[in-house]
């Protein structure tokens, strides 16, 4: 499992997150990540983590930023028009 997949699973699988939060000895990290990825994650070096996670995503053979792949599109819905004025 890559670091990016690990983060995504933590974000989307409540059972995995519960297991991670209750894993005091780090057995989950040992089981799921390579030694290199585990050291990087535990280092807390956010710049290196960002570079590594970004490099792990590929779309049609091209590297793209992780936030580009998993950004949810938003839709603008204009407010309804005001009611027509009534004449008295």
C-alpha positions as CSV (number, residue, x, y, z in Angstrom):
1,X,0.0,0.0,0.0
2,X,1.3,3.5,-0.9
3,X,1.2,6.4,1.5
4,X,-1.5,8.0,-0.7
5,X,-3.6,4.9,-0.5
6,X,-3.0,4.7,3.2
7,X,-4.3,8.3,3.7
8,X,-7.2,7.7,1.4
9,X,-8.2,4.6,3.3
10,X,-7.9,6.4,6.6
11,X,-10.2,9.1,5.2
12,X,-12.8,6.8,3.7
13,X,-12.9,3.7,5.9
14,X,-14.2,4.4,9.4
15,X,-13.1,0.9,10.6
16,X,-9.6,1.4,9.3
17,X,-9.5,4.8,11.1
18,X,-10.7,3.2,14.3
19,X,-8.0,0.5,14.0
20,X,-5.4,3.2,13.4
21,X,-6.4,5.3,16.4
22,X,-6.4,2.2,18.7
23,X,-3.0,0.9,17.4
24,X,-0.7,2.1,20.2
25,X,2.3,-0.1,19.0
26,X,2.1,0.9,15.3
27,X,1.4,-2.6,14.1
28,X,-1.0,-1.2,11.4
29,X,1.8,0.9,10.0
30,X,4.2,-2.1,10.0
31,X,1.6,-4.2,8.2
32,X,0.5,-1.7,5.6
33,X,3.5,0.4,4.7
34,X,7.0,-0.4,3.5
35,X,9.9,0.5,5.8
36,X,10.8,3.5,3.7
37,X,7.2,4.8,3.7
38,X,6.7,4.2,7.4
39,X,9.9,6.2,8.2
40,X,8.8,9.0,6.0
41,X,5.3,9.1,7.6
42,X,6.7,9.0,11.1
43,X,9.3,11.7,10.3
44,X,6.6,14.4,10.1
45,X,8.3,16.0,7.1
46,X,5.2,17.4,5.4
47,X,7.1,18.7,2.4
48,X,8.6,15.3,1.6
49,X,5.3,13.6,2.3
50,X,3.6,16.0,-0.2
51,X,6.1,15.3,-2.8
52,X,5.9,11.5,-2.3
53,X,2.1,11.4,-2.3
54,X,1.9,13.6,-5.4
55,X,4.3,11.3,-7.2
56,X,2.2,8.3,-6.4
57,X,-0.8,9.4,-8.5
58,X,-0.9,8.8,-12.2
59,X,-3.7,9.5,-14.7
60,X,-3.2,8.1,-18.2
61,X,0.5,7.7,-17.5
62,X,0.9,11.3,-16.4
63,X,1.7,12.4,-12.9
64,X,-0.9,14.7,-11.4
65,X,-1.3,16.3,-8.0
66,X,-3.3,14.2,-5.6
67,X,-5.8,17.1,-4.9
68,X,-6.5,17.2,-8.7
69,X,-7.6,13.6,-8.7
70,X,-9.8,13.7,-5.6
71,X,-11.3,17.1,-5.8
72,X,-15.1,17.0,-5.8
73,X,-16.6,19.4,-8.3
74,X,-18.9,22.0,-7.1
75,X,-22.0,23.3,-9.0
76,X,-23.2,26.8,-8.8
77,X,-27.0,27.1,-8.6
78,X,-28.2,30.6,-9.0
79,X,-30.9,31.9,-6.6
80,X,-34.4,31.9,-7.9
81,X,-35.5,35.1,-9.5
82,X,-37.5,37.5,-7.4
83,X,-41.3,37.3,-7.6
84,X,-42.9,39.7,-10.0
85,X,-44.2,42.9,-8.6
86,X,-47.9,43.0,-8.2
87,X,-49.9,46.2,-8.9
88,X,-52.7,47.2,-6.5
